């Protein structure tokens, strides 16, 4: 056994540079590079190693630690979890900034590795700059904040501990069941300590992403259950995407005449134009999928966590005889809703079920119901995409009730509805373009309205619904697939929270196009509060009124195109459909990153289409609207599943 004397920082770099993954026999490098914002807790240890040693890792410069970690998560998601970019920060606020991004990755089962700089293991200079002192426990630092949001957490107090910490981290990051956020805390003095590491620690490691097979008894039980059902529905989740089960799943649905619906993570696994694809399901689903889901007697979930948005807070599946078969690599997720579990790789399970069912001549009893549901939704789509100012439809009626429509037009000149804007964008960007989104009203509109036949072109983070993910992850998607056009769909509220990685996109010469929907507020939450009888409180962007001492004054307007221009982007402002079309067409031929500031009418989103979302509203003895919303909640709870 040989030994190599080096610092802990150097050992980290050398180890990361030799990690590979294998999937279906294809071997590729797992670590693309490392994102960092150097501070005193990381620059003289890990930073020194990145600078002076030869290695194959790209070093990316972040602008905000949360932002750069979102870039890394977007990169990993668009790479189907087979490539990652670790992130490194200083101690204190640099580390704390990444907590949200790690939580986001864990919620979505996306591999994200972060190295947090930490205080001194020796404690000699304590309290070091940015150190939090807890008199009841001297071992607590900012890095401990990552414990509840990480799938694996470790702190390296001695050089010897680095080896097990990194190997454990790789095991979690490359395991489809366990993957998520991983945090390794690095005291800044330990990063510079030298140690004689065994040379075998730095050998090329190939981590196999295995396709696990289902238990034969559980598979047979699932077949019996399917055979007893007449109207099954497949729900396609993110696990189907990461397993690359799309072709097998489509063949399964075609053979047995079974419709499918999509979660946010499952969209673009199967082409939208297929006759059996109903589109998005649940709270952000459309009328076609939700109608069939409410009648289905079997839900076959493929790689879905069945969140409240997918299940309509467990109220959507209204057939009294409905049962569930859930395919998932995670036993925890496969057992939800008292389901029959198939704990295995999605593609392997679907192929096995198909083979067994083919021997039975099974077919669902659907006749024209699927086509009729889709036809009704297509009519609604025509209305949504054709809406313009002045037409009489629900969203504009709602806006007139609170007097915001004319006020917005006076303030911004915006004449385009959000749904019409989405329809225009779909028609005027590249067919194979990747769109990225995360929060606000856009995910609902997009899950309902967005259509694509290009695999993995819909990139939505909705497990954590994290404002600020959109622009950073658009860069991550572009880094993962540099030859495809990448569009970030973001609201004005989310843009204000985090857009700093625009600078990194420009620095790396990776063109992204930001499609910013400006409706002067947190429109999604404003809709929620007002639909439950609550006033418009702190959700629209308004000046404080000196007479009422409330934020109910004039609308605040922002020139977002000017902000993008300040970064160095090419920018447009679109107030009408014609201006939006012109901007989109010109943007396609521009090499630089682009921002289009779209002034959309508030309250011009899609409807709920038969779904219900459980929120904690209480009864009221004085407000009749709140009282009515509370009573509606009780009615829905009466028919919702409780576990």
CORRARA-V121525 format. One record per backbone hydrogen bond with DSSP energy under -0.5 kcal/mol. NH is the residue of the N-H (numbers start at 0). CO is the residue of the C=O. If there is no record, write none. Layout:
nh:NH co:CO
nh:NH co:CO
This chain:
nh:3 co:196
nh:5 co:3
nh:5 co:194
nh:7 co:189
nh:7 co:192
nh:8 co:190
nh:10 co:6
nh:11 co:7
nh:12 co:8
nh:13 co:9
nh:14 co:10
nh:15 co:11
nh:16 co:12
nh:17 co:14
nh:18 co:15
nh:19 co:204
nh:20 co:27
nh:21 co:206
nh:22 co:25
nh:25 co:22
nh:26 co:24
nh:27 co:20
nh:29 co:18
nh:30 co:18
nh:31 co:29
nh:31 co:83
nh:32 co:83
nh:33 co:57
nh:34 co:85
nh:35 co:59
nh:36 co:87
nh:41 co:38
nh:42 co:38
nh:44 co:41
nh:46 co:41
nh:48 co:44
nh:49 co:45
nh:50 co:46
nh:51 co:47
nh:52 co:48
nh:57 co:31
nh:59 co:33
nh:59 co:57
nh:61 co:35
nh:61 co:59
nh:67 co:63
nh:68 co:64
nh:69 co:65
nh:70 co:66
nh:71 co:67
nh:72 co:68
nh:73 co:69
nh:74 co:70
nh:75 co:71
nh:76 co:72
nh:77 co:73
nh:78 co:74
nh:79 co:76
nh:80 co:75
nh:81 co:78
nh:83 co:29
nh:85 co:32
nh:86 co:112
nh:87 co:34
nh:88 co:114
nh:93 co:90
nh:95 co:91
nh:96 co:92
nh:97 co:94
nh:98 co:95
nh:101 co:97
nh:102 co:98
nh:103 co:99
nh:104 co:100
nh:105 co:101
nh:106 co:102
nh:107 co:103
nh:108 co:105
nh:109 co:104
nh:111 co:179
nh:113 co:111
nh:113 co:181
nh:114 co:86
nh:115 co:113
nh:115 co:183
nh:116 co:88
nh:116 co:114
nh:117 co:185
nh:125 co:122
nh:130 co:127
nh:132 co:130
nh:133 co:131
nh:134 co:132
nh:136 co:133
nh:139 co:136
nh:143 co:140
nh:144 co:141
nh:145 co:142
nh:146 co:143
nh:148 co:145
nh:149 co:145
nh:149 co:146
nh:150 co:180
nh:151 co:180
nh:153 co:182
nh:155 co:184
nh:156 co:154
nh:160 co:157
nh:161 co:157
nh:161 co:158
nh:162 co:159
nh:163 co:159
nh:164 co:160
nh:165 co:161
nh:166 co:162
nh:167 co:163
nh:168 co:164
nh:169 co:165
nh:170 co:166
nh:171 co:167
nh:172 co:168
nh:173 co:169
nh:174 co:171
nh:175 co:173
nh:178 co:174
nh:181 co:111
nh:182 co:151
nh:183 co:113
nh:184 co:153
nh:184 co:182
nh:185 co:115
nh:186 co:155
nh:186 co:184
nh:187 co:117
nh:190 co:186
nh:191 co:187
nh:191 co:188
nh:192 co:189
nh:194 co:5
nh:196 co:3
nh:196 co:194
nh:198 co:1
nh:200 co:197
nh:201 co:198
nh:202 co:199
nh:204 co:17
nh:206 co:19
nh:206 co:204
nh:207 co:205
nh:208 co:21
nh:209 co:207
nh:211 co:209
nh:218 co:214
nh:219 co:215
nh:220 co:216
nh:221 co:217
nh:222 co:218
nh:223 co:219
nh:224 co:220
nh:225 co:221
nh:226 co:222
nh:227 co:223
nh:227 co:224
nh:228 co:225
nh:232 co:297
nh:233 co:258
nh:234 co:299
nh:235 co:233
nh:235 co:260
nh:236 co:234
nh:236 co:301
nh:238 co:302
nh:239 co:236
nh:239 co:301
nh:240 co:236
nh:241 co:237
nh:242 co:238
nh:243 co:239
nh:243 co:240
nh:244 co:239
nh:248 co:244
nh:249 co:245
nh:250 co:246
nh:251 co:247
nh:252 co:248
nh:253 co:249
nh:254 co:250
nh:255 co:251
nh:256 co:252
nh:256 co:253
nh:257 co:252
nh:258 co:231
nh:259 co:275
nh:260 co:233
nh:261 co:278
nh:262 co:235
nh:266 co:262
nh:267 co:269
nh:268 co:265
nh:271 co:451
nh:273 co:270
nh:276 co:273
nh:277 co:259
nh:277 co:275
nh:279 co:446
nh:280 co:261
nh:282 co:308
nh:283 co:308
nh:284 co:281
nh:285 co:279
nh:288 co:277
nh:289 co:285
nh:290 co:286
nh:291 co:287
nh:292 co:288
nh:293 co:289
nh:294 co:290
nh:294 co:291
nh:295 co:291
nh:296 co:230
nh:297 co:230
nh:298 co:322
nh:299 co:232
nh:299 co:297
nh:300 co:298
nh:300 co:324
nh:301 co:234
nh:302 co:300
nh:302 co:326
nh:309 co:306
nh:310 co:306
nh:311 co:307
nh:312 co:307
nh:314 co:310
nh:314 co:311
nh:315 co:310
nh:317 co:315
nh:321 co:318
nh:322 co:296
nh:324 co:298
nh:325 co:339
nh:326 co:300
nh:326 co:324
nh:327 co:325
nh:327 co:341
nh:330 co:328
nh:333 co:329
nh:334 co:330
nh:334 co:331
nh:335 co:332
nh:336 co:642
nh:337 co:334
nh:338 co:335
nh:339 co:323
nh:340 co:338
nh:341 co:325
nh:343 co:327
nh:343 co:341
nh:344 co:211
nh:348 co:344
nh:349 co:345
nh:350 co:346
nh:351 co:347
nh:352 co:348
nh:353 co:349
nh:354 co:350
nh:355 co:351
nh:356 co:352
nh:357 co:353
nh:358 co:354
nh:358 co:355
nh:359 co:356
nh:360 co:356
nh:360 co:357
nh:361 co:356
nh:363 co:255
nh:364 co:229
nh:371 co:367
nh:372 co:368
nh:373 co:369
nh:374 co:370
nh:375 co:371
nh:376 co:372
nh:377 co:373
nh:378 co:374
nh:379 co:375
nh:380 co:376
nh:381 co:377
nh:382 co:378
nh:383 co:379
nh:384 co:380
nh:385 co:381
nh:386 co:382
nh:386 co:383
nh:388 co:414
nh:390 co:387
nh:392 co:390
nh:395 co:392
nh:396 co:392
nh:397 co:393
nh:398 co:394
nh:399 co:395
nh:400 co:396
nh:401 co:397
nh:401 co:398
nh:402 co:399
nh:403 co:398
nh:404 co:398
nh:407 co:403
nh:408 co:404
nh:409 co:405
nh:410 co:406
nh:411 co:407
nh:412 co:407
nh:412 co:408
nh:414 co:574
nh:415 co:598
nh:418 co:603
nh:420 co:416
nh:421 co:417
nh:422 co:418
nh:423 co:419
nh:424 co:420
nh:425 co:421
nh:426 co:422
nh:427 co:423
nh:428 co:424
nh:432 co:429
nh:433 co:484
nh:434 co:432
nh:434 co:456
nh:435 co:486
nh:436 co:458
nh:441 co:438
nh:444 co:440
nh:445 co:441
nh:446 co:442
nh:447 co:443
nh:448 co:444
nh:449 co:445
nh:454 co:452
nh:455 co:267
nh:456 co:453
nh:458 co:434
nh:458 co:456
nh:459 co:457
nh:460 co:436
nh:461 co:459
nh:466 co:464
nh:468 co:465
nh:471 co:467
nh:472 co:468
nh:473 co:469
nh:474 co:470
nh:475 co:471
nh:476 co:472
nh:477 co:473
nh:478 co:474
nh:479 co:475
nh:480 co:476
nh:483 co:480
nh:486 co:433
nh:487 co:512
nh:488 co:435
nh:488 co:486
nh:489 co:487
nh:489 co:514
nh:491 co:516
nh:492 co:520
nh:494 co:490
nh:495 co:491
nh:496 co:492
nh:497 co:493
nh:501 co:498
nh:502 co:499
nh:504 co:500
nh:505 co:501
nh:506 co:502
nh:507 co:503
nh:508 co:505
nh:509 co:504
nh:510 co:508
nh:512 co:485
nh:513 co:511
nh:513 co:593
nh:514 co:487
nh:514 co:512
nh:515 co:513
nh:515 co:595
nh:516 co:489
nh:516 co:514
nh:517 co:515
nh:517 co:597
nh:518 co:516
nh:521 co:538
nh:522 co:520
nh:525 co:521
nh:526 co:522
nh:527 co:523
nh:528 co:524
nh:529 co:525
nh:530 co:526
nh:531 co:527
nh:532 co:529
nh:533 co:528
nh:536 co:534
nh:537 co:535
nh:540 co:519
nh:541 co:539
nh:542 co:553
nh:544 co:549
nh:545 co:543
nh:548 co:544
nh:549 co:544
nh:551 co:549
nh:552 co:542
nh:555 co:540
nh:559 co:557
nh:562 co:558
nh:563 co:559
nh:564 co:560
nh:565 co:561
nh:566 co:562
nh:567 co:563
nh:568 co:563
nh:569 co:592
nh:570 co:568
nh:571 co:594
nh:573 co:596
nh:574 co:572
nh:579 co:575
nh:580 co:576
nh:581 co:577
nh:582 co:578
nh:583 co:579
nh:584 co:580
nh:585 co:581
nh:586 co:582
nh:587 co:583
nh:588 co:584
nh:588 co:585
nh:589 co:586
nh:593 co:511
nh:594 co:569
nh:595 co:513
nh:596 co:571
nh:596 co:594
nh:597 co:515
nh:597 co:595
nh:598 co:573
nh:598 co:596
nh:599 co:517
nh:599 co:597
nh:600 co:415
nh:603 co:600
nh:610 co:607
nh:614 co:612
nh:616 co:614
nh:623 co:621
nh:626 co:622
nh:627 co:623
nh:628 co:624
nh:629 co:625
nh:630 co:626
nh:631 co:627
nh:632 co:628
nh:633 co:629
nh:634 co:630
nh:635 co:631
nh:636 co:632
nh:637 co:633
nh:638 co:634
nh:638 co:635
nh:639 co:635
nh:639 co:636
nh:640 co:313
